[in-house]
Amino acid sequence: MARLLLVRHGLTEFNEDRRFMGHSDIELSVTGRKQAERLRDYLVDEKIDAAYSSDLKRTMEMAGIILAERELDIITCPELRECDYGSCEGLTFGEINSRYPRVAEMCIDFTLDLAFPEGECFTDFFERTSYFIERLREHGQSETVLVSSHSGPLKILLCRLLEISDDHWWQLRVSNASLSIVETSPRGAVLTRLNDVSFLSGLSKI
C-alpha cells in the first residue's frame, strides 16, 4: 500500500457557522480556497502519483486546487463522503439539541450506536468508508497517494489503517485544510503526521 497524504477540505460557510454539513454539497468559502492554495504551495515538492476525493464539491475543489499544476486525474469516490446527517443537515448543534436532544446527547458521549434521523447510523458510516481501503491496496509502497475527504471519513481511515478501535474515533482531531500522513509497509501503517496546519499560520483561525 502507498504512502498516504490525507487532506481535509478547507473551510466552507457551513463550517464558519458551525453547521452540520454531511452530504450537503457546499463549496469552499473564500478562506477555504486560500487554505487550499497554502497547502498546494506546501506540497509543491511532494511527488504525488494518484489522487482520490469524495464526490462532493468542497473536497473536489480542494483536490483540484492542490493539484492544479499537475497532470493528474482526480478519482471521485462516494464512499469518502461525510456522514449523512439526514434531518440534522444544515443545523447547528444548539438546534439539534433543541429538536433531537437524544441525538445531541449521543454526539457528546459518542457511541457507535449514534444514528441521525432520516440519515446514516455510525456503524454503516464506518463500514461504507472502510471500503475505500480496498482501492488503496492497488497502489505499491513506492507511490504517494493524495486523499481529499472530510473529518469523519479521514478519522475512520486512520482508525482502520492503524488498527485502532473505532471507539477512539472521537479522540482524533482533523481540522479544516489539515494534512495527515500515513506511511505503510507489509508490517502495517505508521502515522507520521497528524492534523498539520502549520502552513496556515496567520491566515485564519481554524
C-alpha positions as CSV (number, residue, x, y, z in Angstrom):
1,M,0.0,0.0,0.0
2,A,1.2,3.5,-0.8
3,R,2.3,6.5,1.3
4,L,-0.9,8.5,2.1
5,L,-1.4,12.2,2.2
6,L,-4.8,12.6,4.0
7,V,-6.3,16.1,3.4
8,R,-9.5,17.6,4.9
9,H,-11.2,20.2,2.8
10,G,-10.8,23.8,3.6
11,L,-13.4,26.0,5.3
12,T,-17.0,26.4,4.0
13,E,-19.7,28.8,5.1
14,F,-21.3,25.9,7.0
15,N,-18.0,25.4,8.9
16,E,-17.8,29.0,9.7
17,D,-21.4,29.0,11.0
18,R,-20.7,25.7,12.8
19,R,-23.5,23.8,11.0
20,F,-23.6,20.1,10.4
21,M,-22.8,19.7,6.7
22,G,-22.7,16.0,5.9
23,H,-23.9,15.3,2.4
24,S,-24.9,18.9,1.7
25,D,-22.9,19.9,-1.4
26,I,-21.3,23.1,-0.2
27,E,-18.4,24.8,-1.9
28,L,-15.3,26.1,-0.2
29,S,-15.5,29.7,1.2
30,V,-13.1,32.4,0.2
31,T,-11.0,31.5,3.2
32,G,-11.2,27.8,2.3
33,R,-9.8,28.4,-1.1
34,K,-6.9,30.4,0.4
35,Q,-6.2,27.5,2.7
36,A,-6.2,25.1,-0.3
37,E,-3.7,27.4,-2.0
38,R,-1.4,27.3,1.1
39,L,-1.5,23.6,1.2
40,R,-0.8,23.4,-2.6
41,D,2.3,25.5,-2.0
42,Y,3.3,23.4,1.0
43,L,3.2,20.2,-1.1
44,V,4.8,21.7,-4.2
45,D,7.9,19.4,-3.9
46,E,5.9,16.3,-3.0
47,K,5.7,13.5,-5.5
48,I,2.0,12.6,-5.9
49,D,1.2,9.6,-8.1
50,A,-2.6,9.3,-7.6
51,A,-5.4,11.3,-6.1
52,Y,-8.8,10.4,-4.7
53,S,-11.6,12.6,-3.5
54,S,-15.1,12.5,-2.1
55,D,-17.6,13.3,-4.8
56,L,-18.8,16.5,-3.0
57,K,-17.8,19.9,-4.3
58,R,-15.7,21.0,-1.3
59,T,-13.4,18.1,-1.4
60,M,-13.1,18.0,-5.2
61,E,-12.4,21.7,-5.2
62,M,-9.7,21.2,-2.5
63,A,-8.0,18.5,-4.5
64,G,-8.3,20.5,-7.7
65,I,-6.5,23.5,-6.2
66,I,-3.8,21.4,-4.7
67,L,-3.2,19.5,-8.0
68,A,-3.7,22.5,-10.3
69,E,-0.2,22.4,-11.7
70,R,0.0,18.6,-12.0
71,E,-1.3,16.4,-14.8
72,L,-3.2,14.1,-12.6
73,D,-6.8,12.8,-12.7
74,I,-8.8,13.0,-9.5
75,I,-10.8,9.9,-8.9
76,T,-14.1,10.6,-7.1
77,C,-15.3,8.1,-4.5
78,P,-18.8,8.3,-2.9
79,E,-17.5,6.1,0.0
80,L,-15.4,9.1,1.1
81,R,-18.4,11.3,1.7
82,E,-19.0,12.7,5.2
83,C,-21.7,11.1,7.3
84,D,-25.3,11.7,6.1
85,Y,-26.8,13.7,8.9
86,G,-30.3,13.4,7.5
87,S,-32.7,15.8,9.2
88,C,-29.8,17.4,11.0
89,E,-28.1,18.6,7.8
90,G,-27.6,22.4,8.0
91,L,-28.4,22.7,11.7
92,T,-26.2,24.0,14.5
93,F,-25.5,21.8,17.5
94,G,-27.8,24.0,19.5
95,E,-30.6,23.5,17.0
96,I,-30.1,19.7,17.0
97,N,-30.1,19.7,20.8
98,S,-33.5,21.5,20.7
99,R,-35.1,19.3,18.1
100,Y,-33.3,16.0,18.7
101,P,-32.0,16.0,22.3
102,R,-31.2,12.3,22.3
103,V,-29.1,12.7,19.2
104,A,-27.2,15.6,20.7
105,E,-26.6,13.6,23.9
106,M,-25.2,10.7,21.8
107,C,-22.9,13.1,19.9
108,I,-21.5,14.4,23.2
109,D,-21.0,11.0,24.7
110,F,-20.1,9.4,21.4
111,T,-21.3,5.9,20.8
112,L,-21.2,3.8,17.7
113,D,-25.0,3.4,18.2
114,L,-25.4,7.0,17.1
115,A,-27.9,7.4,14.2
116,F,-29.2,10.6,12.6
117,P,-32.9,10.8,11.9
118,E,-33.5,10.1,8.2
119,G,-29.8,9.9,7.8
120,E,-26.9,7.4,8.5
121,C,-26.0,5.4,11.5
122,F,-22.4,5.4,12.5
123,T,-21.9,1.6,12.1
124,D,-22.9,1.9,8.5
125,F,-20.8,5.1,8.1
126,F,-17.7,3.3,9.3
127,E,-18.2,0.3,7.1
128,R,-19.1,2.4,4.0
129,T,-15.9,4.5,4.4
130,S,-13.7,1.4,5.0
131,Y,-14.5,0.1,1.6
132,F,-12.1,2.8,0.3
133,I,-9.1,0.9,1.7
134,E,-9.5,-1.7,-1.0
135,R,-8.8,1.0,-3.6
136,L,-5.6,1.8,-1.8
137,R,-4.4,-1.8,-2.0
138,E,-4.0,-1.3,-5.7
139,H,-1.0,1.0,-5.1
140,G,2.5,0.0,-4.2
141,Q,4.8,1.3,-1.4
142,S,6.8,3.4,-3.8
143,E,3.7,5.5,-4.6
144,T,2.3,8.6,-2.8
145,V,-1.5,9.0,-2.9
146,L,-3.5,12.1,-2.0
147,V,-6.9,11.6,-0.4
148,S,-9.2,14.6,-0.2
149,S,-12.1,14.0,2.2
150,H,-13.9,15.1,5.3
151,S,-13.2,14.9,9.0
152,G,-15.3,11.9,9.7
153,P,-14.1,9.6,6.9
154,L,-10.4,10.6,7.5
155,K,-10.7,9.7,11.2
156,I,-12.3,6.3,10.2
157,L,-9.5,5.6,7.8
158,L,-6.9,6.4,10.4
159,C,-8.6,4.1,12.9
160,R,-8.8,1.2,10.4
161,L,-5.3,1.6,8.9
162,L,-3.7,1.9,12.4
163,E,-5.9,-0.9,13.7
164,I,-7.2,1.3,16.5
165,S,-10.6,0.5,18.0
166,D,-13.5,2.5,16.3
167,D,-14.4,3.7,19.8
168,H,-11.3,6.0,19.7
169,W,-12.6,7.8,16.6
170,W,-13.7,10.9,18.7
171,Q,-10.1,11.3,20.1
172,L,-8.6,12.2,16.7
173,R,-8.8,15.8,15.5
174,V,-8.7,16.5,11.8
175,S,-9.1,20.3,11.2
176,N,-10.1,22.1,8.0
177,A,-7.4,22.1,5.4
178,S,-5.1,19.9,7.6
179,L,-2.6,17.3,6.4
180,S,-2.0,13.9,8.0
181,I,0.5,11.4,6.6
182,V,0.5,7.7,6.9
183,E,3.5,5.5,5.9
184,T,2.7,1.9,5.0
185,S,4.7,-1.3,4.9
186,P,4.0,-5.0,4.9
187,R,4.1,-4.9,8.7
188,G,1.3,-2.2,8.9
189,A,0.7,1.5,8.9
190,V,2.6,4.2,10.8
191,L,1.2,7.7,11.4
192,T,4.0,10.1,10.8
193,R,2.0,13.3,10.9
194,L,-1.5,14.2,12.3
195,N,-3.6,17.4,11.7
196,D,-0.7,19.5,10.5
197,V,-1.9,23.1,9.9
198,S,1.4,24.8,10.3
199,F,1.3,26.1,6.7
200,L,-1.9,28.1,7.5
201,S,-0.2,30.3,10.1
202,G,-1.6,33.9,10.0
203,L,-4.3,33.1,7.5
204,S,-7.3,32.5,9.7
205,K,-8.5,30.9,13.0
206,I,-9.3,27.3,12.4
